[in-house]
């Protein structure tokens, strides 16, 4: 199993530097990682490519997420807001050790 995101250290438009559970600092360039979505306004990922919205990234000690960016249907059939998150293994693969 790959390390998990332990803490976000800094957020700039489309780049997040985070401390991982292996105690190494890694950088994820979402601008590069999600570049194909800049022009796809119907995509869920396009929503985090807004600079202000991107800066609202959070971690739960496992991964990086943005609150209330998607809607899911609950057990009663009601639409409710949900976070947009990424598999931590994907984030690890897309990251690089910080200098």
Secondary structure, 3 states (H helix, E strand, C coil): CCCCEEEEEEEECCEEEEEECCCCEEEEEHHHHCHHHCCCCCCCHHHHHCHHHHCCCEECCCCEEEEEEEEEECCCCCEEEEEEECCHHHHHHHEEECC
